[in-house]
Amino acid sequence: MSDLPISVVKDVNGNVYTLDSVLGQGGQGMVCRTKDSSLAIKFVMKGEQILQDEKFYEAYKNKINDVVIMNIDSDINLCHPYTMLEKPYCGYVMHMLSELKPVSNLIYDPNSDNGLSEFFLKTNGLKKRLEVLIELSRTLARLHSKGIVYCDISPNNVFYSNTDNFSKVWIIDCDNLKFSSDPKRGIFTPGYGAPEVASNLTSNTIFSDCFSFAILAFKILTARSPFEVDYTDESSSDGWDASTTEAASQDKIANNDIPWLFENGINDQLKAYFNHFLTKDMLVLFEQTFGKTGRSVPTSRPSMREWYSCLKDIYLKITKCQCGRYIFAGEKDCPFCHEKPQFTYYGTLMEVYPNHKEAANNVSEDLHKADLNDFEYIDKKMASISKQNYKKLYDFMIYEDSKIYNYSINTISIYEFPFPLVEFKFNNGYLFINNKSAKNIKYNYKGEKGSLLSSDAKPISGKDPFYLYIDDPDSSVIHCLIIKSV
């Protein structure tokens, strides 16, 4: 990280700020924390110096004003520009939470002293990474729903709260926000630009945001580049967004000649490696983004809402091995300690449809409205629906301090913030089921039916299944959690 360019700076109102440390630096500038932990300064840089140009200052001020007046919901976690710096320094003041860390902290550096296993243990492994990516995809989905493009997704522009609870994510360096219809010159951080932006074919779009997000997600989850040539290495001349002064690089950009890592197949060793960090559902989205079609047809890429939906569904499929690392529940052996995971309890999450007859009638009405003459087909369809009054979602392991969030409710809106519904604790050989929601949760255990009030806990032991019933008010579906001892 670079040294501080100066020690003290003023804003246009005469307020003085003492700089404390550099938070992040990229092609567009530098962000520094101040001695006031709730405030940070963004500088526009020219080389190693803060840009001091009055003509540029006026144009930059207009750009910041355009961002300030955007209709962005106040609960979207963006570090908005607060006030401009005093001339001639080009930059602004923004609000910032003090405990945030850049997501670059979650990307493994192979040149570090620690090995990958130790690094994942120290940084909470898959659990923390999925939390951060869920929240980042949610924030970007909300911006995109308003036609707003972030433009410059990179490891040093995304920050997260490093807490044991579900991480909050904030995006800094918001002076490049623009509407998707705005034809401003494309910008990107080296290594994270979409091919059409890096080759100056188009300005930034919501589709280029999706591409940049996918690069960041792949590196955070796997500690590897998604391309056969690591074009996220700024020193590489073969990347899409490396220096475009070389004709060879320009040809590669224009022809999309840098294949995605899985494009030509991978060996068994690499396949086993990636299976520890990626699910099949994730790989489908990465393929749609980085494959030949995704690279050349931006509109074919998965949206941020698709990423959000995929990631939140995967979150409950991780579990904690006895070695302390988080792994997918389906792992036969822990990739870190190489031992078979040992767990006392596991859970099955199911959707229960108490009004399945009503649902069947609705389907019958829809089928007949379609003027279908195949009555045998309709009868079979009806019989199938009438019998299926539940749907199994997935199994997962239960470990100390594991939680089920409202992300398990499939109809969750991207406008909601995650909160725990159920928490699990072990004590004296008992598993305690804690109701963390604001509503009562019904249960059935050893023939006893009752309700867990908010903040209440129920101990269970032995092999008798414990049934929890969580109502989903949006869909008239009951989510049934069946907990058993193995």
N, C-alpha and C positions, 0 to 999 in steps of 0.2 A: 504494500500500500504506500502511496506517495506521502511525502511530508506535507505539512500545512503550508499553503501558499503565503498566507499572512496570519497574524495573530488576532487582530481586531478589525471589525467592519461595522459600518453604520447603515441603517435603512433610511428611506426617504423621509421618515418622521423624526429622524435624529436619534433613534434608539441605538445603543451601542451593544454589540455582541462580541464576546470573547470566544474564539474557536477552541475546541477541545481535541478533536481527532477527526481523521478522514474515515467516512463511512463507506464510500464507494467511489469509483472513478471509471468512466468509460469514454467513448468517442465524443459524447455530447457535453461532458463537463465533469465536475467533482461535487460530491455532497459531503459536508462536514457537520459533525455534531458540535453544539456550543456548550458552554459551561452550564447554561440552562438546559437540563436534560430533556425538556419538552419541546425544544426548538432546534432546527437544523438549517443550514445555509446551502443553497445550490449555487455554484459558480459556473459560468460559461468559461471554458478554458481555451487558450490558444497556446498549444504546446504545454509548457510547464507553468505558464503565467495566466492569471485571470485576465480575461478580455476587457480592455479599457478602450471603448470606442463609442463616442456619443451618438453617431448615426445608427450604429447597430443597437445601441441601448434603447433608442426610441422604437425601433422596429420590434425588439424583443419585448418591450413593455406592452405593446399592442398584442403580441402573441400571448403573453401571460393574461392579459385582460380577457382575451377570447376564451381562455380556459376557465377563468374565474366565473364567467357568466353562464357556463354550461349548466344545464339542468341535471345535476348529478345528485342522487339521493345521499343525504348526509350520513347514512349508515353504511355506505360503500367505503371500505377502508383505503382511501387515497390520501396521501400527504399533500394537501392542496397548497398552492402558492398563497402566502399570507400578505406579504408586502414586498415591494421591490427594494433592492439595495440602493444606496445613495450613489449618484454618478461619481466617477465614471465606471465603477465596477458593475459588470453585467451579471445579474443574478437576483435571487429572491430569498425570503425567509419562509419557512414552512413549519407547521406543527408536526411533532414526532413523538411517539411513545418511547420511553427511556429504555425499556427492557428488550427491545427488538434486536434481532440478529439477522444478518444477510443470509439468504439461502445458499450462498456460496459456501457457507460453513457445512452444508450437507453434501457437498460434492467432494468425493475423495481425491486427494492429491497423491499420485503414486510416488512423488518425490519426498513425501513426508516421512517422519521417523516411525510412525505407526503403520501396522499392516491394515488391510481392509477389514478384517474381523474385529480388531480393536477399535477401529474408527466407527464401525456400525454400532458396536456396543456403546461407545461414548456418546453417539448422536441419536440413540433410541431407534435405530434401524428403520424397518418398514413402517412401523407405527407412526413415527414422526413424519416421515416422508409422504405417506399417504394423506395424513392430516393437512400438511402444508399444500399439497397439490389439489386436494378437494377444495380448500378455501380459495386458492388462487384461481382455479377453474370457475368457481362460483362467482368470484368478483369480476372476472373477465366476461363471463356469460351475461352478467347484469349490465356491464358497460356496452357489450355488443347489442343487447336488446334495445338499447337507446340509440343505436347507430354510431356509437363512439368507439374509436380505435385507440388502443394504448400506444402502439408503435414500437416501443423499445424494451421488450421483455428480455431480461438478462439476470444472471445470478446476483448482481449487485444492485438491482432495482427492486427486488422483492425481499421483504423482511418478514420474520415470523417471531412469535413469542415462544420462547423455549421453556414451556411449562409442562407439567405432567398432564394437565387437562388438555382438551382439544385446542390446538394452536390457533391464534388469530394471525391473519396475514395482512400486511399493509404493503401497498405499492408506492414507492417514492419516485421522484424525478418525473413529475406529471406535466411538465411544460410542453411536452410533445403530443398531448392528447388532441385528437382531431375527429371531426365527423367523417364517416366513411366516404361521403361525396366530395370531400375537400381534396383537391389535387396537389397538395403540398408535396415537396420533394421527399422521397422516401428516406427514412433513417433507420439505423439498426446498430446494435453492438456487434463488433466482429465476432463471428462464430454463431450468431443467433438470428441472422437475417434470412427471410424466405428468399428462394432463388429469384423470383420475379422482382423483388425489391432490390436485392443486391446487384442485379444486372441492369437496374434502372429501367426495367420494362414498365413498371407501375409504381404508384405511390403505395403507402401502407394501407392495408385493408383488414377487415376482421379475419380474413383467411390467412393473411401473413402473420397476424397475431397467433392464430392456431398453430401455425408451423413453428414459430419461435417457442411457444409453450411446450410443444411436443419435444423439441430438442432439450429444453431445460428439464422436462419430466424424465426423459430417458437417462440423462446424465445423473440426476438426483437419485433415481431408483437403482441404476445398474453400475454407476461409476465408470461407464464406458461411453464412447461416442456412438451415435446411431449410424455412422457412415464408415465405409471401408477405409476412406482417408479421413483422419480426424480433423474435419474442417472447423471444429471449434477451437483448434489450436491457432492462435493469432499469428504464430510464426510460419504456419503452413502457407505455401503459395498455391495449393490446390483446392482451397475451399471456395465456396460460392462467394463468401464475403471477405476473402483475403484481398490483397491489393489487386485492383483490376487494371493495372498499368501493363501487365504482361499479357500478350496475345493468347498464350496457352490457357491462362486462367479464364480469360473472356470466352474462349471457345468452350471450355468445360461448363461454364455457367450457362451459356446460351443453349448448349446441347444436353444439359442435365446428365453429364457423363460421370458424375460421382455417385455410384450405386449405394443404396441403403444396405446396411450390414447383412440383412437376411435375403437380399435380392437374388444372389447367386447360390444361396444355400450356405449353411455353416456346419462345421464339424461337430462331432458328438460332444467333445469337451466344451465348446462354446455353448452348445444347446443346453447342456446340463447346467452350465453357469447361469444362463439367462432364466432358466426355469425356476431358479431360486428367487428371482426378483420380479418376474413378470408373469402374468396370467395369460391364458389364451385370449381373453377379452381385450386385455391391454394390447397384445400383439396385433390384433385385428386393427385397432385404431392407429397404431404406429405404422403398420403396413399401408393403410389408407392415406397416411400423411406423407411418408418418406418414399413410398414406391414410385415407379415411373409416372403413374397417373397423378398421384398427389403432388409430385414435384412440378409437373407441367400444367396441371389443371387445378388452380387454387380452390375453385368452388367445390371440388370433389372431396376436400379434406373434412374430417369430422369437426363438428362445431364444439364450442366450449361447453355447451349444455350436454352433448354426448360424452365428452370427457368427464364432466361432473357426475353424470349418472353412472358411468362405468366405475369410477374411483370410489364413490360412496358405497356401491354395492360390494366392492372388493374389501372394504375396510374391516368388516366383521369376519372376514375369512383369514385374518392373521391371528397368530397366537404366540405366546411367549415360551420359549424353550427353557429348560432348567439352567442353561448356561447364561440366560439373561438376554439373548438375542430374540428379535421378533422374526417369525417365519410364517409361511403359508401353512394353514392347518393340514393340508394334504401331504406335506413332506413326510416321507418315510424315515429319512435321517436328516438331522440338522446339518446344514452345509457348513456351520461354523465349528461345532464341537464334534460332529460326526456321530453323535449318539442318537438312539431312537427316542423321540420326544415322549415324556411320561406325563400323563395328566390324570387327575382324579375324576373330573367331571367333563362332560361335553353337553352342548345344547343343540337343539334343532329348532330352527325358526320356520314357522308355517303361517300361511294365510288361511283363515277359516271364513267360509262364506255361509253365514247362518240363514240368509235368504236366498239359497240357491234355487229354490223352486220359482221364486219371483224372477230371478235372473234367467232361468230357462224359458219362462213365459215371454220375457222380453226378446230373447233370441228367436223364439218361435215366431213371434210377430214380425220381427225383422226379416226372417227367412221367407215368410209368406208374402211380405211386401215386395220382395225381390222377384215375385212371380216364378218361383222355382217349381217345376212340375215333378221333380224327383222326390216323392213323398217318403220313399224308403230312406233317402239321405237325411231328410228332415227328422224322421223318427229316430234314426241312429244318433244324430247330433243332439236331439233333445235328451235321449237316454244317457248319453255321455255327460252332459251338463248336470243332469239331475243327480247322478252318482258322485260327481266330483264336487264335493262341498268343501274341499280344502286343497291347498297347493303348497308343496314343500319348497321352501326357498333355499336353505342351505344348512349344513352342519358347521359347528365351530367349537373349538376347544375353549375351556374356561380356565383362566389363570388369575392370580391375585391382582386386584385393582383393575380387572377388565371391566368394560362398560358396554352397554348397548345404547347407541344414540338414536335420536329420532330419524337418522338416516336410514334406519331399517324400515321406516314407513315409506312405501314406494311413491306416494303422492306428494312427498315433501316439495315445497317450492324453493327455488333458488333465493327467494327473499327471506328465508328463515335462517337463523343461526343455529348450529347444532347444540343440543343440550342432552345430557344423559337421561335415559329412561330407567335403566336398571344398572346397578353396580354390584360386583361380586367381591366378597371378602372371605378369607379363611381364618378360623380361630378355633383352637382346641379340637381339631378334627371335624368341625362343622363348616359347611359352606353357608354363608349368610347372603340372602337375596335382599338387596336394598332398593326400595322404591325411590328413585331420584326425581321423578316427575312431579308435577303439581296436582295430578289426578290420582284417584284410587286405582289400583290394579287388582283384578280378581285372581284368585289362585285355587288350585285343587291339589291337595297333598294327603296321601293315605286316606282318601275318602272324606277328608275335611275340606269344606268349601268356606272361603272367607275372602276378605279384602285387605290388601296392604295399603295403609294410608300413606300419604306423602311423607317421606323421610323414615317410614317404618322399615324394619328388617325382619326376615323370617329365616331361622336356621333349618338346614336339612342335612341329613346324613344317610348313609346306606344306599341301597340300590333302588328304592322306590322313586318313580318318576315324579317330578314336581312340575305342575302345569301353571303357567302364567298367561293371563289373557289381557292384552293391551288393545283397547278400542282405537280405531282410526276413524275420527269423526268425518273425514273428507270422503271416504269411500264405502262406509258401512261394512268394512272388513275388520275382523278381529285378528290380531297377530298373536298367535299362540307360541309360546316359548316352552319347549319341553326339555327339562334338565334331568340328566341321568348320570349315575356313577358308573364308570367302566370297571 
